[in-house]
Amino acid sequence: KATRAAARAAARGARRRRGGGRAAAAGGGGGGAGAGGGGGSAQSAQSAPAAQVEVDANKLAAKALRAKMRGDTAEYERLQAQADAAAAAAPPAPPPAAAPSGGGGAGGRGTNVEVLVPEGSVGMLIGKGGSTILAMEKESQARIRLLSEPDAETGERIVLLRGEEDAVDRAQALIEERLSEAAEREARGGKGRGGKKLKRRRPDRARPAAVEMVPEFDAATGQLKVVERRVEASEAAGGRGGGSESDGEEALSTRRPKRVQRFDKGSGERTKYFRDDDAGASLSSLYEEARRGAGKTIDDHYADNVARAGRKYKGPASADDEYDNDGGVEMHESRLSRKSDAKRKQAEASQQAAAERRQGALEQAAEKRFNERKHLVVALGEHVYLRLQDKAPIGLGHCVIEPIEHVPSHVEAAEEVATEARNFQKCLVRMFAARGAQLVFLEQHLRLGSAGLPSRDTMAIECIPLPARDAAAAPGYFKKAILECDEEWSQHKKIYDTGGCVRGTVPAGFSYFAVSFALQAGYAHVVEDEAEWNTDFGRETVEGLIEFDGAGIPLKRRPPLPFEEMRSRVVDFGKAFEPYDWTQQLS
């Protein structure tokens, strides 16, 4: 460290020597000026011996450093002692000249004043790039500074004026003039806020401090105790970015909120968490209020949805959302009216084309189905035909009534289709009644297929003859089976009494299972979960009733009957049905 200090001292001595040489040259060339200057030459003459002594001390210190670096300790100690003696013998330097006092606003000691300015006028006072506030400082000779934090009581911005009294007055007058001009411009533009005289105050005035009761840990006793703590006004008010205990409409107020005592003075336990805890509201009432939306109106909820979704909010997304409120129809019409005429016509044309394609596909499927079963047809009407069941028939008289074209179900069938199907049922009832048997009619309609798409299955009414003993027990047997099927809890009734005809009991568009006993009585069941519904429910119930030999075997695993056997059955059934066939009247 001593080596580095000596090196720095030697460097300073060299710089001072160079400076002294230049000063001497300047003094020799300007003798006349020195004589005329008087006081300046005398001051230089007084400082010359001190500079010379300092130069000698620096030279000795440099020589001592070189001796130490050579390893000559005796020479180093001798030169260092001479350098210390020379530095001690140097006269003290003259004191620096005092700076002139008075004059400028920001340079000298003056007055500090705070002025409150409305928040909306801050930008006008600053100007573009600070040009306005700089011009006012130059004109008033006072320093103008805009504090970043607003006033805790009024919420207005604080402008600090510093300088002489008259300079501060000029600065305040300039600020008031700027505000008045801005108010006049707004008044001419229609806003008309008007100017006002600014409030003036001293920045060092005393502000009351807040006192609150807080729990603190006592290290001596190891327990909590409640103590009083003084909070300064700035800490109590909090900064602009700090958190606030108030919410809702209180957060918009510029006044300082009233402090809430949250801890009990005696026990130190916390008794409150929020400002409105003592409002007397119970937990159940708060829960009900939250369910109702905490007093929000429909406009508040609409605004929340718009703010949450932003530009992606396009109104209700489906028809169900539109009709959940009172203005659903108006909302639906408004959504349609937002489309142009060209887009609306284009959408209608595309929907119509899709419906035509779907109907064409259904007609082709119905034609293909009829051609595949043409050899099983016993009687053919204008819209409906009667055929034998080829998939594991139950008995010799098991037949099916189907429409020629595609009809989703008996409920949705046209009147002429339903009439012809009813005629076939009446003829079959008379035919089997003459043989001492009774018919059971089964129909099943599922709206969705196996893949979850709309089903292409057509209406099919199965006609199964039963002996008189089994036919008498069939209504009770089917009723018990329907009550035990499907889910335990459902939206619809488990069973509906149809009186022999399902039309008029189950509305169109529902999936259902219907059974009729000789067109005199019957039941219907609305299928809610098609995925869990047993598609062979009706056949399995009949097979269990009559104790059929193939009961329990899935229909898809049963082998089909040979073609020759089915052909002979069709011929025999046609001869037996011919006396009761109503289609003969059509020819």
matplotlib code that plots the C-alpha trace (Angstrom):
import matplotlib.pyplot as plt

x = [0.0, 2.9, 4.4, 1.2, 0.6, 4.2, 3.6, 0.4, 2.1, 5.0, 2.5, 0.7, 4.0, 4.9, 1.5, 1.9, 5.4, 4.1, 1.3, 3.8, 6.0, 3.1, 2.1, 5.6, 5.7, 2.4, 3.6, 6.9, 5.1, 2.5, 4.4, 2.3, -0.8, 0.6, 1.3, -2.1, -3.8, -2.6, -4.5, -4.1, -0.3, 0.0, -2.0, 0.2, 3.3, 1.9, 1.1, 4.5, 6.6, 4.0, 3.9, 7.8, 7.9, 5.2, 7.2, 10.4, 8.5, 7.2, 10.6, 12.0, 9.1, 9.8, 13.4, 12.6, 10.3, 13.0, 15.4, 13.0, 12.4, 16.2, 16.3, 18.4, 16.6, 18.9, 18.6, 14.8, 14.5, 16.7, 14.8, 11.4, 12.3, 13.4, 10.1, 8.1, 10.0, 9.5, 5.7, 5.4, 7.3, 5.0, 2.7, -1.1, -3.0, -5.2, -9.0, -11.1, -13.0, -16.6, -19.3, -21.3, -24.7, -28.2, -29.5, -30.9, -34.1, -32.9, -29.3, -29.7, -31.7, -35.3, -38.9, -40.4, -44.1, -46.5, -49.3, -52.2, -53.1, -56.0, -55.0, -56.4, -54.3, -50.9, -50.2, -51.0, -48.5, -45.7, -46.1, -44.6, -41.2, -41.4, -41.3, -44.1, -42.7, -39.1, -40.4, -42.2, -39.0, -37.0, -39.5, -40.1, -36.5, -38.0, -37.6, -40.8, -41.0, -44.1, -44.3, -45.3, -47.5, -50.9, -52.1, -53.5, -56.5, -57.7, -56.2, -54.7, -51.1, -48.5, -46.3, -43.3, -42.1, -38.6, -36.8, -37.0, -40.4, -41.0, -39.9, -42.3, -45.1, -44.4, -44.3, -47.7, -49.1, -47.9, -49.4, -52.8, -52.7, -52.1, -55.0, -57.3, -56.5, -57.2, -60.5, -61.5, -60.7, -62.8, -65.6, -65.6, -65.6, -68.7, -67.1, -67.0, -65.1, -63.8, -60.6, -60.0, -57.4, -54.9, -54.5, -51.1, -49.5, -46.1, -44.7, -43.4, -46.7, -47.6, -50.0, -51.9, -50.7, -53.1, -53.1, -54.1, -54.2, -52.1, -50.9, -47.2, -45.2, -43.6, -40.2, -40.1, -43.4, -43.7, -47.3, -49.2, -50.2, -52.1, -50.2, -50.8, -48.8, -48.6, -48.9, -47.7, -50.1, -48.2, -48.2, -51.9, -52.9, -50.7, -49.2, -51.0, -50.0, -50.5, -53.4, -56.6, -58.9, -61.9, -63.5, -66.5, -67.6, -65.3, -62.2, -63.3, -63.3, -60.4, -61.0, -59.0, -61.1, -61.8, -59.7, -61.3, -60.4, -59.9, -58.4, -60.0, -58.0, -58.4, -57.9, -55.9, -58.1, -59.2, -62.8, -63.2, -61.8, -63.7, -65.3, -68.9, -68.5, -70.8, -73.6, -75.5, -75.6, -75.7, -73.9, -77.1, -78.1, -74.6, -74.9, -78.3, -77.1, -74.1, -76.5, -78.7, -75.7, -75.0, -77.7, -76.4, -78.8, -79.0, -77.0, -74.2, -74.1, -74.0, -71.2, -69.2, -69.6, -68.5, -65.5, -64.5, -64.7, -63.6, -63.9, -64.8, -68.2, -70.8, -73.9, -75.9, -74.4, -77.5, -81.2, -81.5, -79.5, -81.7, -84.9, -83.6, -84.5, -87.4, -85.9, -85.1, -87.2, -85.9, -82.3, -82.9, -84.4, -81.5, -79.0, -80.7, -80.9, -77.2, -76.7, -77.0, -79.7, -77.2, -75.8, -79.3, -80.4, -77.1, -77.7, -81.3, -80.2, -77.5, -79.9, -82.5, -79.9, -78.7, -82.3, -82.9, -79.7, -80.7, -84.2, -82.8, -80.5, -83.5, -85.6, -82.8, -82.4, -86.2, -86.2, -83.3, -84.9, -88.1, -86.3, -84.4, -87.7, -89.9, -90.0, -91.5, -94.4, -97.9, -100.1, -99.3, -101.2, -100.6, -98.4, -97.9, -97.2, -97.4, -94.5, -93.3, -90.5, -87.4, -85.1, -85.8, -89.6, -91.6, -94.2, -95.6, -97.7, -95.0, -95.3, -94.3, -96.2, -93.8, -94.3, -93.1, -91.4, -89.3, -91.4, -89.5, -92.2, -95.9, -96.2, -94.7, -96.4, -98.8, -102.5, -102.9, -99.9, -101.3, -104.8, -103.4, -101.3, -104.4, -106.3, -103.7, -103.8, -107.6, -107.4, -104.8, -106.8, -109.8, -107.7, -106.0, -109.2, -110.8, -108.0, -108.3, -105.2, -104.6, -102.1, -99.5, -98.2, -94.7, -93.1, -89.7, -88.4, -84.9, -83.8, -80.1, -78.3, -75.4, -72.8, -74.7, -76.0, -79.7, -81.2, -82.3, -84.6, -88.2, -91.4, -91.9, -94.8, -94.2, -97.3, -96.8, -99.7, -100.1, -102.2, -105.2, -103.6, -100.5, -102.4, -104.4, -101.2, -99.4, -100.6, -99.4, -96.2, -95.3, -96.2, -93.9, -91.1, -91.5, -91.5, -88.2, -86.4, -84.2, -83.0, -84.6, -84.8, -86.0, -87.7, -90.7, -93.2, -92.1, -95.2, -98.0, -101.4, -102.0, -105.5, -104.2, -102.7, -99.5, -100.4, -101.5, -99.8, -96.1, -95.1, -93.2, -89.4, -89.1, -87.6, -90.1, -91.2, -95.0, -96.9, -100.6, -102.9, -105.4, -105.9, -107.8, -105.1, -101.5, -98.5, -95.7, -92.3, -90.2, -86.5, -84.2, -80.8, -80.7, -77.1, -78.3, -81.6, -82.0, -83.1, -84.5, -86.6, -90.0, -89.0, -87.2, -90.3, -92.6, -90.1, -90.0, -93.7, -94.3, -91.0, -89.6, -86.9, -84.4, -85.0, -81.8, -79.9, -79.1, -81.0, -77.8, -76.5, -79.6, -79.2, -81.5, -84.2, -83.5, -84.9, -87.2, -88.7, -89.5, -91.0, -93.4, -94.3, -95.1, -97.4, -99.2, -99.7, -100.9, -103.6, -104.7, -104.8, -106.6, -110.2, -109.3, -107.1, -108.4, -106.0, -108.2, -110.6, -108.0, -107.9]
y = [0.0, 2.4, 1.7, 2.4, 5.6, 6.8, 6.1, 8.1, 11.0, 11.0, 11.1, 14.0, 15.8, 15.3, 16.7, 19.7, 20.4, 20.4, 22.8, 25.0, 25.3, 26.4, 28.9, 30.4, 30.7, 32.5, 34.8, 35.8, 36.7, 38.9, 41.2, 44.2, 42.4, 41.3, 44.9, 46.0, 43.1, 43.9, 41.5, 38.5, 38.8, 39.1, 35.9, 34.0, 35.2, 34.1, 30.6, 30.1, 29.1, 26.6, 25.0, 24.8, 23.1, 20.6, 19.9, 19.2, 16.9, 15.0, 14.6, 13.3, 10.8, 9.6, 9.1, 7.2, 4.9, 4.1, 3.3, 0.9, -0.8, -1.3, -2.8, 0.0, 0.3, 2.9, 5.3, 4.8, 5.7, 8.8, 10.1, 9.4, 11.3, 14.3, 14.1, 14.0, 17.0, 19.0, 18.3, 19.4, 22.6, 23.6, 26.6, 26.0, 26.6, 29.7, 29.1, 28.9, 32.1, 32.2, 31.9, 35.1, 34.9, 36.1, 36.3, 33.2, 31.4, 27.8, 28.4, 30.1, 29.3, 30.4, 29.3, 25.8, 25.8, 23.0, 23.8, 21.3, 20.9, 18.8, 15.4, 16.2, 19.3, 17.7, 16.9, 20.5, 21.9, 19.6, 20.1, 18.2, 16.9, 19.1, 22.3, 24.2, 23.6, 24.5, 27.8, 28.6, 27.9, 30.2, 33.0, 32.8, 32.0, 29.4, 25.6, 23.7, 20.0, 17.7, 14.9, 11.5, 10.7, 12.5, 14.2, 11.6, 13.8, 15.4, 13.1, 16.0, 16.2, 18.1, 20.7, 21.8, 25.4, 26.3, 29.6, 33.2, 34.4, 36.6, 33.9, 31.4, 33.9, 34.4, 30.6, 30.1, 33.0, 31.3, 28.0, 29.6, 31.4, 28.2, 26.5, 29.5, 29.4, 25.6, 26.2, 28.9, 26.5, 23.8, 26.2, 27.3, 23.6, 22.8, 21.2, 24.4, 23.2, 26.7, 27.8, 28.3, 29.7, 27.0, 26.0, 26.8, 25.1, 24.6, 21.1, 20.7, 21.2, 18.6, 15.9, 13.8, 10.2, 7.3, 4.9, 1.3, -1.7, -4.6, -7.9, -8.3, -11.2, -10.6, -12.2, -12.2, -14.0, -15.8, -14.7, -12.3, -8.9, -6.0, -2.8, 0.6, 1.5, 4.9, 5.0, 8.0, 9.7, 8.6, 5.0, 5.1, 6.6, 4.2, 4.8, 4.8, 1.2, -0.1, -2.2, -0.7, -2.3, -0.8, -2.3, -1.7, 1.9, 2.8, 2.1, 5.0, 7.5, 9.8, 10.2, 8.0, 5.1, 4.8, 2.2, -0.9, -2.3, -6.0, -7.2, -7.2, -5.0, -7.4, -10.9, -10.0, -12.3, -11.3, -10.3, -8.9, -9.6, -7.1, -3.7, -5.0, -7.9, -6.2, -5.7, -8.6, -10.9, -14.6, -17.3, -18.6, -15.1, -14.5, -17.8, -16.9, -13.5, -15.1, -17.5, -14.6, -12.7, -10.4, -7.9, -7.6, -6.8, -8.4, -5.5, -6.1, -9.8, -8.9, -6.4, -9.1, -11.6, -9.0, -8.0, -11.6, -12.8, -9.5, -9.6, -13.2, -12.5, -12.9, -13.1, -16.3, -19.4, -21.5, -21.4, -22.7, -19.8, -17.4, -18.7, -18.9, -15.3, -13.1, -11.4, -14.7, -14.1, -10.6, -12.0, -14.7, -12.2, -9.8, -12.6, -13.4, -9.8, -9.3, -11.4, -9.8, -10.9, -12.7, -14.7, -15.5, -16.8, -18.7, -20.3, -21.3, -22.7, -24.8, -26.1, -27.0, -28.8, -30.8, -31.8, -32.9, -35.0, -36.6, -37.4, -38.9, -41.1, -42.3, -43.0, -45.1, -47.1, -47.7, -48.9, -51.2, -52.6, -53.4, -55.1, -57.3, -58.4, -58.6, -62.4, -62.2, -59.9, -61.4, -58.4, -55.0, -51.8, -48.3, -47.2, -50.2, -53.9, -57.0, -59.5, -62.5, -62.2, -63.9, -63.2, -66.0, -65.8, -66.7, -69.2, -69.6, -66.5, -64.0, -61.1, -57.4, -54.4, -51.9, -48.8, -48.8, -45.4, -44.2, -43.3, -42.9, -44.2, -44.8, -41.6, -39.5, -41.3, -39.6, -40.2, -42.5, -44.6, -44.9, -45.8, -48.7, -50.0, -50.0, -51.9, -54.6, -54.9, -55.3, -58.0, -59.9, -59.7, -61.2, -64.0, -65.2, -64.7, -67.3, -69.7, -69.1, -66.9, -63.3, -60.9, -58.7, -55.7, -54.4, -51.3, -49.7, -46.4, -45.1, -41.7, -42.5, -45.3, -47.4, -44.7, -41.9, -40.6, -40.2, -43.6, -44.7, -47.4, -47.2, -48.0, -51.7, -53.1, -56.8, -59.0, -62.0, -64.5, -65.9, -68.7, -67.6, -68.6, -66.6, -63.7, -63.2, -62.8, -60.7, -57.2, -57.8, -59.4, -56.4, -53.9, -55.4, -55.6, -52.0, -50.8, -52.6, -51.6, -48.6, -46.2, -45.9, -42.1, -40.5, -37.4, -39.1, -41.6, -45.1, -46.3, -44.7, -46.3, -46.0, -47.6, -49.7, -46.9, -45.0, -42.1, -39.2, -40.5, -40.1, -36.8, -36.9, -36.8, -39.1, -42.6, -45.0, -48.6, -49.5, -52.7, -53.3, -56.2, -56.9, -53.1, -52.9, -52.0, -51.1, -49.5, -47.1, -46.3, -43.3, -44.3, -41.7, -43.4, -45.1, -46.3, -48.4, -49.6, -53.2, -53.3, -56.8, -55.9, -56.7, -60.1, -61.2, -60.4, -62.4, -65.3, -65.3, -65.3, -68.3, -70.0, -70.1, -72.6, -70.0, -67.5, -66.0, -66.3, -62.9, -62.3, -61.7, -65.2, -67.1, -68.9, -67.7, -70.0, -71.6, -69.8, -72.8, -73.0, -69.3, -69.5, -72.3, -70.3, -67.2, -69.3, -70.9, -67.6, -65.9, -68.5, -68.2, -64.4, -64.1, -64.2, -61.3, -59.3, -55.8, -55.0, -57.0, -54.2, -51.9, -54.0]
z = [0.0, 0.8, -2.6, -4.4, -2.4, -3.2, -6.9, -7.0, -5.2, -7.7, -10.6, -9.1, -8.7, -12.3, -13.4, -11.2, -12.5, -16.1, -15.0, -13.2, -16.2, -18.4, -15.8, -15.6, -19.4, -19.4, -16.6, -18.4, -21.7, -20.0, -17.7, -18.6, -17.8, -14.5, -13.5, -14.5, -12.8, -9.3, -7.1, -9.4, -9.6, -5.9, -5.3, -7.8, -6.0, -2.6, -3.9, -5.7, -2.6, -1.5, -5.0, -5.0, -1.6, -2.8, -5.9, -3.8, -1.5, -4.5, -6.0, -2.8, -2.5, -6.1, -5.3, -2.2, -4.2, -6.7, -3.9, -2.3, -5.6, -5.9, -2.4, -0.8, 2.5, 4.1, 1.1, 1.1, 4.8, 4.3, 1.3, 2.8, 6.0, 3.8, 1.9, 5.0, 6.4, 3.2, 3.2, 6.8, 6.2, 3.3, 4.1, 4.2, 0.9, 0.8, 1.3, -1.8, -2.8, -1.7, -4.4, -5.0, -3.3, -4.4, -7.9, -9.7, -8.5, -8.4, -7.4, -4.0, -0.9, -1.2, -0.7, -1.3, -2.1, -3.2, -5.6, -6.3, -10.0, -11.4, -12.8, -16.2, -16.6, -16.0, -19.6, -20.7, -18.1, -19.2, -22.9, -25.7, -24.6, -21.5, -23.5, -21.6, -18.1, -19.3, -20.7, -17.5, -15.5, -17.8, -17.6, -13.8, -12.7, -10.3, -10.4, -11.2, -10.5, -10.9, -8.2, -9.4, -6.4, -6.1, -3.0, -0.5, 0.5, -2.8, -5.4, -7.3, -8.6, -6.6, -8.3, -6.3, -6.8, -5.4, -5.6, -4.3, -3.1, -6.2, -8.6, -6.9, -7.2, -10.9, -11.5, -9.8, -11.8, -15.0, -14.1, -13.2, -16.6, -18.4, -16.6, -17.4, -21.1, -21.2, -19.4, -21.9, -24.8, -23.3, -22.7, -26.3, -27.3, -25.2, -22.1, -20.0, -16.9, -16.0, -14.3, -10.6, -8.3, -7.3, -3.7, -2.1, 0.9, 2.5, 1.9, 5.4, 7.2, 9.9, 8.9, 11.4, 11.9, 12.1, 15.0, 14.7, 17.1, 15.9, 17.5, 18.1, 19.4, 22.9, 23.0, 26.8, 27.5, 24.2, 23.6, 21.4, 22.7, 21.2, 20.9, 19.4, 16.3, 14.7, 10.9, 9.0, 6.6, 3.5, 4.7, 5.6, 2.3, 0.3, -3.1, -6.4, -7.2, -3.7, -2.6, -1.2, 1.3, -0.4, -3.4, -5.7, -5.7, -2.8, -5.0, -7.3, -4.5, -4.0, -0.3, 2.1, 3.4, 7.1, 8.8, 10.2, 13.6, 12.9, 16.2, 19.6, 22.1, 25.0, 23.6, 20.4, 18.3, 14.8, 14.7, 11.2, 7.8, 5.6, 6.0, 5.8, 8.2, 10.8, 8.3, 9.9, 6.9, 7.6, 5.6, 4.0, 2.9, 1.4, -0.5, -1.9, -2.9, -4.7, -6.5, -7.6, -8.9, -5.9, -7.0, -10.6, -13.4, -16.8, -18.2, -15.6, -16.6, -20.3, -19.7, -17.8, -20.7, -23.2, -21.0, -20.4, -24.1, -25.8, -29.5, -29.5, -27.9, -30.6, -28.5, -27.7, -29.3, -29.7, -29.8, -26.3, -25.0, -26.9, -25.4, -21.8, -21.3, -22.0, -25.1, -26.9, -29.9, -30.4, -30.0, -32.6, -35.1, -34.4, -35.1, -38.4, -39.4, -39.1, -42.2, -45.6, -48.0, -50.2, -47.3, -46.0, -49.4, -49.8, -46.3, -47.2, -50.5, -48.9, -46.2, -48.9, -51.0, -47.9, -47.1, -50.7, -50.6, -47.3, -48.6, -51.8, -49.8, -47.7, -50.7, -52.3, -49.1, -48.9, -52.6, -52.0, -48.9, -50.7, -53.6, -51.2, -49.5, -52.5, -52.3, -48.8, -49.6, -49.0, -49.8, -51.4, -50.9, -52.3, -49.5, -47.2, -47.7, -45.6, -45.5, -43.5, -40.9, -42.3, -39.2, -36.7, -36.8, -33.7, -35.0, -38.5, -38.5, -37.6, -40.1, -40.5, -41.7, -43.5, -45.7, -49.3, -49.1, -46.1, -43.0, -39.7, -37.4, -37.0, -35.1, -37.9, -40.7, -43.0, -42.6, -45.7, -44.5, -41.0, -42.4, -44.6, -41.7, -39.6, -42.2, -42.3, -38.5, -38.5, -41.2, -39.3, -36.0, -37.8, -39.4, -36.2, -34.1, -36.4, -35.5, -31.7, -31.3, -30.5, -32.0, -30.3, -32.3, -31.5, -32.8, -31.9, -33.1, -32.4, -33.7, -33.7, -35.4, -34.1, -35.0, -33.3, -36.7, -37.6, -38.2, -41.6, -40.3, -41.5, -39.7, -38.9, -37.0, -36.0, -35.7, -33.5, -32.9, -29.3, -27.9, -25.9, -22.6, -23.2, -24.8, -21.5, -19.5, -22.1, -20.8, -17.3, -18.5, -20.7, -18.1, -15.5, -18.1, -19.1, -15.5, -14.9, -18.1, -18.8, -16.0, -12.6, -12.8, -16.0, -17.2, -18.6, -17.1, -17.3, -19.1, -21.0, -21.7, -25.5, -25.8, -28.7, -30.9, -30.2, -32.4, -30.2, -27.1, -27.9, -29.7, -33.0, -32.6, -29.6, -29.5, -28.1, -27.8, -28.2, -27.8, -28.7, -27.8, -30.6, -31.1, -27.8, -25.3, -25.3, -23.6, -24.7, -23.2, -24.1, -24.6, -23.2, -23.4, -26.7, -26.1, -23.1, -24.7, -25.6, -29.3, -28.9, -25.9, -27.4, -29.0, -25.8, -23.7, -26.0, -26.1, -22.3, -22.2, -24.5, -23.4, -26.9, -27.6, -29.0, -26.1, -24.8, -28.1, -29.7, -32.9, -35.0, -34.0, -35.0, -38.4, -41.2, -42.7, -46.1, -49.1, -50.2, -46.7, -46.6, -50.1, -49.0, -45.9, -48.0, -50.3, -47.4, -45.5, -48.7, -49.2, -45.5, -45.6, -49.0, -47.6, -45.3, -47.6, -48.0, -50.9, -53.3, -53.3, -54.9, -58.0]

ax = plt.figure().add_subplot(projection="3d")
ax.plot(x, y, z, "-o")
ax.set_aspect("equal")
plt.show()
